Amino acid sequence: MRRATVLVARLDNAGDVLLAGPAVRAVAAGARRVVVLAGPYGRAAAELLPGVDEVLEWRAPWIDPDHVPMTRAHAARLIEKVRALAPDTALILTSFHQSALPLALLLRLAGTRRIAAISEDYPGSLLDVRHVVDESVDVPEAERMLGLARAAGFELPPGDDGRLAVRRPLPPPSPHVAHLTGPPGYVVVHPGTTAPARAWPADDHARTVKELVESGFRVVVTGDETALTAEVAGTYAADLGGATTFAELAAVLAGASVVVAGNTGPAHLAAAVGTPVVSLFSPVVPAARWAPYGVPSVVLGDQEAPCRGSRARTCPVPGHPCLTSVTAEQVVQSVRSLG
Protein backbone atom coordinates (compact mmCIF):
# COMPACT_ATOMS: atom_id res chain seq x y z
CA MET A 1 0.00 0.00 0.00
CA ARG A 2 1.40 3.39 -1.00
CA ARG A 3 1.25 5.90 1.82
CA ALA A 4 -0.17 9.33 1.08
CA THR A 5 2.36 11.86 2.42
CA VAL A 6 5.61 10.93 4.14
CA LEU A 7 7.81 13.45 5.94
CA VAL A 8 11.54 12.67 5.93
CA ALA A 9 13.60 14.77 8.33
CA ARG A 10 17.35 15.39 8.10
CA LEU A 11 18.10 18.61 9.92
CA ASP A 12 21.85 19.21 9.61
CA ASN A 13 24.22 19.95 6.73
CA ALA A 14 24.20 19.49 2.95
CA GLY A 15 26.40 16.41 3.02
CA ASP A 16 24.14 14.72 5.57
CA VAL A 17 21.11 15.40 3.38
CA LEU A 18 22.84 14.04 0.26
CA LEU A 19 23.70 10.86 2.16
CA ALA A 20 20.00 10.52 2.98
CA GLY A 21 19.23 10.31 -0.74
CA PRO A 22 18.91 6.51 -1.00
CA ALA A 23 16.53 6.44 1.98
CA VAL A 24 14.48 9.25 0.40
CA ARG A 25 14.22 7.32 -2.88
CA ALA A 26 13.06 4.23 -0.99
CA VAL A 27 10.34 6.31 0.67
CA ALA A 28 9.38 7.86 -2.68
CA ALA A 29 8.85 4.37 -4.12
CA GLY A 30 6.20 3.71 -1.48
CA ALA A 31 4.58 7.13 -1.05
CA ARG A 32 2.47 9.41 -3.20
CA ARG A 33 4.22 12.51 -1.85
CA VAL A 34 7.56 13.01 -0.08
CA VAL A 35 8.33 16.14 1.92
CA VAL A 36 11.82 16.66 3.34
CA LEU A 37 12.25 18.65 6.54
CA ALA A 38 15.70 20.24 6.39
CA GLY A 39 17.70 22.90 8.15
CA PRO A 40 18.96 26.03 6.35
CA TYR A 41 22.34 24.42 5.62
CA GLY A 42 20.72 21.37 4.03
CA ARG A 43 17.84 22.87 2.09
CA ALA A 44 19.69 23.32 -1.24
CA ALA A 45 20.83 19.70 -1.11
CA ALA A 46 17.30 18.50 -0.33
CA GLU A 47 16.00 20.34 -3.38
CA LEU A 48 18.39 18.32 -5.57
CA LEU A 49 17.32 14.89 -4.30
CA PRO A 50 15.31 12.65 -6.65
CA GLY A 51 11.91 11.76 -5.22
CA VAL A 52 11.40 14.95 -3.20
CA ASP A 53 8.16 16.84 -3.86
CA GLU A 54 8.55 19.64 -1.32
CA VAL A 55 11.10 20.94 1.17
CA LEU A 56 10.22 22.46 4.55
CA GLU A 57 12.89 24.41 6.40
CA TRP A 58 13.25 24.60 10.18
CA ARG A 59 16.27 25.10 12.43
CA ALA A 60 16.65 22.44 15.10
CA PRO A 61 18.15 23.99 18.26
CA TRP A 62 19.66 20.65 19.33
CA ILE A 63 21.51 20.31 15.99
CA ASP A 64 22.04 23.77 14.46
CA PRO A 65 25.65 24.98 15.09
CA ASP A 66 24.51 28.59 15.51
CA HIS A 67 22.87 27.88 18.89
CA VAL A 68 19.30 28.75 17.92
CA PRO A 69 17.23 29.34 21.07
CA MET A 70 14.41 26.87 21.72
CA THR A 71 11.31 28.94 22.33
CA ARG A 72 7.61 28.24 22.35
CA ALA A 73 7.16 30.36 19.21
CA HIS A 74 9.93 28.52 17.38
CA ALA A 75 8.43 25.14 18.24
CA ALA A 76 4.96 26.37 17.27
CA ARG A 77 6.17 27.29 13.78
CA LEU A 78 7.22 23.71 13.12
CA ILE A 79 4.10 22.22 14.71
CA GLU A 80 1.88 24.41 12.52
CA LYS A 81 3.78 23.48 9.34
CA VAL A 82 3.56 19.76 10.07
CA ARG A 83 -0.07 19.92 11.15
CA ALA A 84 -0.95 21.61 7.85
CA LEU A 85 1.01 18.95 5.96
CA ALA A 86 -0.67 16.09 7.88
CA PRO A 87 1.86 13.38 6.99
CA ASP A 88 0.80 9.78 7.25
CA THR A 89 4.29 8.79 8.39
CA ALA A 90 7.49 10.57 9.42
CA LEU A 91 11.03 9.23 9.27
CA ILE A 92 13.58 11.02 11.45
CA LEU A 93 17.06 10.50 10.00
CA THR A 94 19.96 11.13 12.39
CA SER A 95 23.62 10.36 12.83
CA PHE A 96 24.79 8.02 15.58
CA HIS A 97 25.52 10.92 17.96
CA GLN A 98 22.14 12.65 17.52
CA SER A 99 18.85 11.96 19.28
CA ALA A 100 15.64 11.66 17.27
CA LEU A 101 13.43 12.13 20.31
CA PRO A 102 13.19 15.96 20.50
CA LEU A 103 11.83 16.07 16.95
CA ALA A 104 9.62 13.05 17.60
CA LEU A 105 7.99 14.92 20.49
CA LEU A 106 7.25 17.95 18.29
CA LEU A 107 5.87 15.75 15.51
CA ARG A 108 3.57 14.04 18.03
CA LEU A 109 2.32 17.44 19.14
CA ALA A 110 1.64 18.18 15.45
CA GLY A 111 -0.53 15.08 15.23
CA THR A 112 1.76 12.83 13.21
CA ARG A 113 0.34 9.33 13.52
CA ARG A 114 3.34 7.13 12.69
CA ILE A 115 6.96 8.05 13.46
CA ALA A 116 10.07 5.97 12.77
CA ALA A 117 13.64 6.61 13.92
CA ILE A 118 16.82 4.98 15.14
CA SER A 119 16.92 5.35 18.90
CA GLU A 120 19.20 3.82 21.49
CA ASP A 121 17.22 5.61 24.22
CA TYR A 122 13.84 4.27 25.29
CA PRO A 123 11.28 6.35 23.33
CA GLY A 124 8.10 5.56 25.23
CA SER A 125 5.16 6.50 23.01
CA LEU A 126 7.19 8.91 20.85
CA LEU A 127 8.12 6.31 18.23
CA ASP A 128 6.02 3.68 16.48
CA VAL A 129 9.04 2.15 14.74
CA ARG A 130 12.08 2.12 17.00
CA HIS A 131 14.97 0.82 14.92
CA VAL A 132 17.91 -0.28 17.09
CA VAL A 133 21.34 -0.66 15.47
CA ASP A 134 24.72 -1.73 16.80
CA GLU A 135 26.57 1.59 16.94
CA SER A 136 29.85 -0.15 17.75
CA VAL A 137 29.94 -1.13 14.07
CA ASP A 138 30.78 1.69 11.65
CA VAL A 139 28.21 1.39 8.87
CA PRO A 140 28.27 3.93 5.99
CA GLU A 141 25.86 6.73 6.80
CA ALA A 142 23.82 6.22 3.62
CA GLU A 143 23.29 2.54 4.45
CA ARG A 144 22.41 3.30 8.06
CA MET A 145 19.62 5.65 6.98
CA LEU A 146 18.43 3.24 4.30
CA GLY A 147 18.18 0.61 7.03
CA LEU A 148 15.70 2.80 8.89
CA ALA A 149 13.63 3.24 5.73
CA ARG A 150 13.46 -0.54 5.35
CA ALA A 151 12.47 -0.96 8.99
CA ALA A 152 9.62 1.47 8.35
CA GLY A 153 8.45 -0.55 5.32
CA PHE A 154 10.11 1.29 2.43
CA GLU A 155 12.39 -0.46 -0.08
CA LEU A 156 14.40 0.87 -2.98
CA PRO A 157 12.67 0.19 -6.29
CA PRO A 158 14.06 -2.49 -8.65
CA GLY A 159 17.11 -1.24 -10.51
CA ASP A 160 18.09 1.38 -7.91
CA ASP A 161 21.69 0.69 -6.91
CA GLY A 162 21.45 2.63 -3.63
CA ARG A 163 24.20 5.13 -4.49
CA LEU A 164 23.96 8.86 -3.96
CA ALA A 165 22.22 10.79 -6.73
CA VAL A 166 20.88 14.20 -7.73
CA ARG A 167 18.10 15.24 -10.06
CA ARG A 168 19.00 15.21 -13.73
CA PRO A 169 19.50 17.15 -15.86
CA LEU A 170 21.48 19.53 -13.72
CA PRO A 171 21.15 23.22 -14.53
CA PRO A 172 24.08 24.27 -16.70
CA PRO A 173 26.60 26.61 -15.09
CA SER A 174 26.26 30.29 -15.95
CA PRO A 175 28.26 31.46 -19.00
CA HIS A 176 30.76 33.14 -16.64
CA VAL A 177 31.33 29.89 -14.72
CA ALA A 178 31.49 27.79 -17.91
CA HIS A 179 34.06 30.19 -19.35
CA LEU A 180 36.25 29.76 -16.26
CA THR A 181 36.03 25.96 -16.10
CA GLY A 182 36.41 25.23 -19.80
CA PRO A 183 35.36 21.80 -21.11
CA PRO A 184 34.97 18.78 -18.79
CA GLY A 185 38.06 16.93 -17.64
CA TYR A 186 39.51 19.35 -15.08
CA VAL A 187 40.40 18.63 -11.45
CA VAL A 188 38.36 20.45 -8.80
CA VAL A 189 40.07 21.47 -5.56
CA HIS A 190 37.62 22.49 -2.81
CA PRO A 191 39.65 23.80 0.17
CA GLY A 192 36.85 24.93 2.49
CA THR A 193 35.23 22.96 5.32
CA THR A 194 32.48 23.67 7.83
CA ALA A 195 34.77 22.87 10.78
CA PRO A 196 38.44 23.89 11.24
CA ALA A 197 39.29 20.40 12.53
CA ARG A 198 38.56 19.03 9.05
CA ALA A 199 40.61 21.59 7.12
CA TRP A 200 43.89 20.95 5.32
CA PRO A 201 46.10 24.09 5.44
CA ALA A 202 45.62 26.65 2.67
CA ASP A 203 49.30 26.70 1.72
CA ASP A 204 49.22 22.92 1.22
CA HIS A 205 46.20 23.33 -1.04
CA ALA A 206 48.01 26.06 -2.99
CA ARG A 207 51.12 23.91 -3.36
CA THR A 208 48.96 21.04 -4.61
CA VAL A 209 47.26 23.26 -7.19
CA LYS A 210 50.66 24.39 -8.49
CA GLU A 211 51.95 20.81 -8.70
CA LEU A 212 48.78 19.58 -10.40
CA VAL A 213 49.05 22.28 -13.06
CA GLU A 214 52.74 21.62 -13.57
CA SER A 215 51.86 17.94 -14.00
CA GLY A 216 49.51 18.79 -16.86
CA PHE A 217 46.12 19.00 -15.11
CA ARG A 218 43.65 21.85 -15.51
CA VAL A 219 42.48 22.90 -12.05
CA VAL A 220 39.34 24.65 -10.86
CA VAL A 221 39.05 25.89 -7.25
CA THR A 222 35.57 26.06 -5.71
CA GLY A 223 34.07 27.30 -2.46
CA ASP A 224 32.20 30.12 -0.76
CA GLU A 225 35.23 31.58 1.06
CA THR A 226 36.54 33.90 -1.65
CA ALA A 227 39.74 34.90 0.15
CA LEU A 228 40.61 31.23 0.64
CA THR A 229 39.84 30.19 -2.94
CA ALA A 230 41.86 33.13 -4.30
CA GLU A 231 44.85 32.15 -2.16
CA VAL A 232 44.61 28.50 -3.21
CA ALA A 233 44.07 29.21 -6.92
CA GLY A 234 46.83 31.78 -7.14
CA THR A 235 47.86 32.37 -10.75
CA TYR A 236 47.59 28.67 -11.63
CA ALA A 237 43.90 27.72 -11.43
CA ALA A 238 40.45 29.06 -12.27
CA ASP A 239 38.96 30.61 -9.15
CA LEU A 240 35.20 29.99 -8.79
CA GLY A 241 35.05 31.28 -5.22
CA GLY A 242 31.52 32.54 -4.50
CA ALA A 243 30.50 32.13 -8.15
CA THR A 244 28.15 29.11 -8.01
CA THR A 245 24.85 28.14 -6.50
CA PHE A 246 24.69 24.68 -4.95
CA ALA A 247 23.09 23.27 -8.11
CA GLU A 248 25.72 24.95 -10.30
CA LEU A 249 28.42 23.51 -8.07
CA ALA A 250 26.94 20.06 -8.72
CA ALA A 251 27.28 20.70 -12.46
CA VAL A 252 30.88 21.87 -12.05
CA LEU A 253 31.74 18.76 -10.03
CA ALA A 254 30.01 16.55 -12.61
CA GLY A 255 32.40 17.92 -15.24
CA ALA A 256 35.50 17.08 -13.19
CA SER A 257 37.65 13.99 -13.61
CA VAL A 258 38.55 14.06 -9.89
CA VAL A 259 37.57 16.22 -6.90
CA VAL A 260 39.96 16.98 -4.03
CA ALA A 261 38.04 17.90 -0.86
CA GLY A 262 37.89 17.47 2.88
CA ASN A 263 35.12 15.73 4.78
CA THR A 264 32.52 18.29 3.78
CA GLY A 265 29.36 18.63 1.70
CA PRO A 266 31.00 19.01 -1.74
CA ALA A 267 32.78 15.67 -1.30
CA HIS A 268 29.35 14.03 -0.98
CA LEU A 269 28.01 16.17 -3.82
CA ALA A 270 30.86 14.88 -5.99
CA ALA A 271 29.86 11.33 -5.07
CA ALA A 272 26.24 12.13 -5.92
CA VAL A 273 27.23 13.18 -9.46
CA GLY A 274 29.53 10.16 -9.85
CA THR A 275 32.92 11.89 -9.70
CA PRO A 276 35.88 10.18 -7.93
CA VAL A 277 37.16 11.93 -4.79
CA VAL A 278 40.52 12.39 -3.12
CA SER A 279 39.30 12.78 0.44
CA LEU A 280 41.43 14.79 2.90
CA PHE A 281 39.76 13.14 5.86
CA SER A 282 40.24 14.15 9.48
CA PRO A 283 39.30 11.20 11.73
CA VAL A 284 37.27 13.31 14.18
CA VAL A 285 34.42 11.21 12.74
CA PRO A 286 34.92 7.69 11.32
CA ALA A 287 35.83 7.45 7.64
CA ALA A 288 33.99 4.14 7.50
CA ARG A 289 30.78 6.11 8.07
CA TRP A 290 31.53 9.38 6.32
CA ALA A 291 34.00 8.84 3.47
CA PRO A 292 32.68 9.51 -0.08
CA TYR A 293 30.11 6.81 -0.78
CA GLY A 294 29.67 4.73 -3.91
CA VAL A 295 32.44 6.24 -6.06
CA PRO A 296 36.17 5.49 -6.43
CA SER A 297 38.01 7.40 -3.71
CA VAL A 298 41.32 7.71 -1.90
CA VAL A 299 41.22 8.63 1.80
CA LEU A 300 44.28 10.60 2.96
CA GLY A 301 45.05 11.59 6.54
CA ASP A 302 46.17 9.71 9.63
CA GLN A 303 43.03 7.82 10.66
CA GLU A 304 44.69 6.72 13.92
CA ALA A 305 45.58 10.27 15.08
CA PRO A 306 44.79 11.25 18.70
CA CYS A 307 41.74 13.27 17.57
CA ARG A 308 40.09 10.07 16.32
CA GLY A 309 36.39 9.90 17.14
CA SER A 310 36.40 13.16 19.10
CA ARG A 311 33.79 14.88 16.84
CA ALA A 312 35.77 18.07 17.52
CA ARG A 313 35.06 21.14 15.41
CA THR A 314 38.41 22.70 16.34
CA CYS A 315 41.45 20.41 16.34
CA PRO A 316 42.27 19.35 19.93
CA VAL A 317 45.82 18.22 19.02
CA PRO A 318 48.63 20.80 18.56
CA GLY A 319 49.85 20.93 14.99
CA HIS A 320 46.76 19.25 13.50
CA PRO A 321 48.87 16.15 12.68
CA CYS A 322 46.07 14.05 11.17
CA LEU A 323 46.07 16.28 8.07
CA THR A 324 49.34 18.22 8.16
CA SER A 325 51.05 14.84 7.67
CA VAL A 326 49.53 14.71 4.16
CA THR A 327 51.79 16.05 1.40
CA ALA A 328 50.95 17.73 -1.89
CA GLU A 329 52.83 14.91 -3.62
CA GLN A 330 50.47 12.34 -2.08
CA VAL A 331 47.45 14.29 -3.32
CA VAL A 332 48.84 14.59 -6.86
CA GLN A 333 49.65 10.88 -6.93
CA SER A 334 46.11 10.08 -5.71
CA VAL A 335 44.58 12.30 -8.40
CA ARG A 336 46.63 10.41 -11.02
CA SER A 337 45.44 7.06 -9.64
CA LEU A 338 41.77 8.08 -9.91
CA GLY A 339 41.92 10.11 -13.12
N, C-alpha and C positions, 0 to 999 in steps of 0.2 A: 504494500500500500504506500503510495506516494504521500508524504506529509505536505500540508499546505505551505506554511511559512516556517522556515528554520532560521534562527539567529545563531550565528557563529561569532564568538568573541575572541579577539586576540588584541590586547590593549597596549602592547609596548611598541617596539621599533619596526622599521621597514623590513629588516631582515627576518625578524620573527614572523611577520605577516606572510612574507614570501614562502617561508618554510611551512606555513599552514596550508599552502596551496593544495597539496594532494588531499588533505582532509576536507577542504572546502569542495573539491571536485567530487569526492565521495558523497558528501551531503547533497550536492546539486543533482546527482544521479537519482536521489531518492526523495527530492522535494520539488514542489512547484515553484517556490521562490526562496532564494537565499539572501539574507541580509547579514553583512559583516559589521560587527561593532568594533571599531578601531579607535586608537588614540590619535592625536594630531601628528605624531611622528610615523604612524603606520598607514594613514589614510591613503596616500598616493599609491602605496604598494597594493592595498586592498582593491583599489579601483582598477588595477591591472590584472587581477586574478580571474582566470576563466571560471565561469559558473556563478559569479556574483551579480546579483540584480540591483542591489542598493548598498550604500555604505552609510552607517551612522557613526558620528564622532562623539566621543566623550572621554574626558581625562580621568583616569583612575588614580586617586590619591595614594593608593598603596603600591602603585607601579611607576607613575610618572616621575622622572628624575628632577622635575622642577618644584617638587614639594607643594603640590596643589592642596589647599586646605579642604578638608572634608566638612561640608556644611549641609544643613538641611536643604537649602535651596539647590545646591549642586546635586545632591542625591535626587531631589524631586525632578530635576530636568531629565535625568536618565529614566526614572520611573515613568514619567509622562510619555517619553518617546517609545518606550517598550510597550506600555499599555496601549498606545495608539497602533502599534505594529501588531500586537496580539499574536506572537509566534506560537506555533504548536509545540515546538521543541527549541531548546537552547543548548548549544555546546560551548563550554567555557574552556578555551585552549590556554594552557599555561606552561611555563618551564618548570623544571623540577624544584626550583627554589621559590616558586610563587604559590600562593594559596588561591584556590578558586572560590572559597567560601564567602568573602565579602561581596563579590559580584553575585553569587548565588542568592544571597539574602536580598539584595536589591531587586533581582529578577523575580523572586517570590513575591515581594511587595508589589511588583508590577503585574502580578497575576499569571506569570508564566507557569504552564501546567507541568511541563516535563523538562528537567534540567539534567545534563550529563557533564561530568568533569572527572579528571584524575584528582584523587584526594587521599593523602595519607592520613589526615586528621578525620576523626569521626564527624560526619556531616549532619547527623540527626535527620530532620525532615527537609533539609535544604537541597539534597540531591536525590533524584530518582534513579540515576545510573551512576553509581560510584565505582569508577574504574581504578583498581589498585595495581600499581606496577612496582617492580623491583628496582628502586632507584640506585642500588649499588652497581647496577649494570648500565654502562653508558650506551644508550641506544640513540641513533641519529634523531635529532629533534623532529624532522619531518615524519619519520616512522612512528615516533612516540605519539604525535598528534593523530596520525592516521589510525593508530590503535584505538584511541578513544572514539573516533568516528565509527569504527567497526563495532565497538562495544555498545554504541548507541543504535546500531542497526543499519549503518550506512556503509556500503561497499563501493570501491572504485568500479566504474563500468568496464565491460570487456574491452580490451585493447589499450587501456590506460596503464602506462608503465610506472606510475607513481612518482615520477620525477617532478622537479619544480617546473613551472611553466608560467607564461604571461599570455595575455590576449594577443592574437595576431589578426590582421597585420598591425605592427607597431607604427605609430605616427612617424613619418620621416623627420629627421633633424631639420632645423631651420636652415635656409641657405647659408647663413653665416657659419653655423656649426659644421655643415657638410663641407664648406670650403676649407675649414681648418683641418678636418680629419682626412680629407682626401678619400680615395676608394678604400673598400674593406681590405683587411690584411695587416693593419697596424697593431701595435701593442699598446694597451691602456695601462697607465700607472695611476692608481688612485691612492694618494698619500694620507688622506684624512681618515679619522676614526671618531666615534662618539665618546670614547673614553681614553684618556692619556695612557693608561696602562696597556692599551692595545696598539699603540703607535710606534712605528719604526722611525728613527730620527730623520728629519728633513734632509740633512746633508747626505745621509746614506741613500735616500731616494734620488737626490740630485745626481749623485755619483753613478747610480744605476742607470738613470736616464742617459747620461753621457756615454756610458759604456755600451748600452743597447744601441744607441745611434751609431757609435763608432764600429759596432759589429754588424751594421747593415740593416737594423730595424727602424721602421718609422714609429715614432712614439707620440701618443696623445695623453695628456695629463688632465684628469677630471677631478671635480670636487667643488664644494660650496665655499671653501676657505680660500679666497682669491690671493691673499698674500702667500699662503703656503703653496698653492699650485704654481704661482709665478716663480717662486724660489726653486721649486723642483723642476719646472720646465726649463728655466734658464733660457739660453739661446738655442737649445737643441731640439725641443719638442713643441708641439702645438699645445697651447694653454687654453683649456675649456673651462677654467675656473669660473663658477657662477653663471655659465652660459646655457645650461640645459635644465629643463624640467625633469622630473623623475622618469616620465615616459620617454623623453628624448635621450636621457642617459641610457635607458634600456636599449634603444636603437643604436647608440654609439657602441655599447658593449657587445651588441650582436654582430657588429662589423669588425670586431677585434679578433685576432688569431689567439691571443692570450691576454688575460687581465692579471695585473699584479696589485694585490690589495691586502689590507689587514682583515681581522675578523670584524667585519662591518657590513652594513646593508648591501653596498655595491658588489661585494663578493658573492652574496646570495642572488643578487640580480643577474650577475654574470652567469651563474649556474642556471638560473631560470630561462635565459636565452640560449643556453647550450654552449657557452664559451669556456674553455679550460682556464683554471685559476692557479696562479702561484700565490699561496696563502701565507702571509707573514703573521703567524698565529701565536699570540701570547697565551700561555696556558692558564690564565686566570679562570677560564672556563674550559671544559674538556673538548679537545679537538674531535674526539669520537662522536660527540653530540653536535658540534657546531661548525666543523669544517665544511667547505663547499660540497654540496650534496648532488650526486648523480652525474657529475662531469669529471673528466680527467683533472687531477690536481696534484700539486706538490705542496706539502706543508713544511714550512721552514720556521725555525725557532726552537729553543730548548724546551721541550715539553715536560722535562723533569725539573725545571727551575724552582727555586723556593717559593715563588708566587703561585705555584700550581694549585688550582681549585679554590683560590681565595676570593674570587668574584670581585676583586678590587677594581675600582675605577681609576685610581692613581697608583702607580707602581709602588709596592711596599718594600722593594729591595733596592738598595743604592746601586746606581749604574744601569738599572733596567736590563740585566744580563740576558734575560730570555730572548730578547730581540736584538740587542746591540751585538750579540755574538754572530748574527747573520751578516754575511758580507755581500757587497754588490756583485762580486764574481759568482757567488752561489745563486743569486737571483737570475743573472744572465744565463747561467748554465741551465737553470730550471726552465726559463722561457724557451731556450733552444729545445729542451727535451719534450716540451708540450706543443711547440709550434711546428 
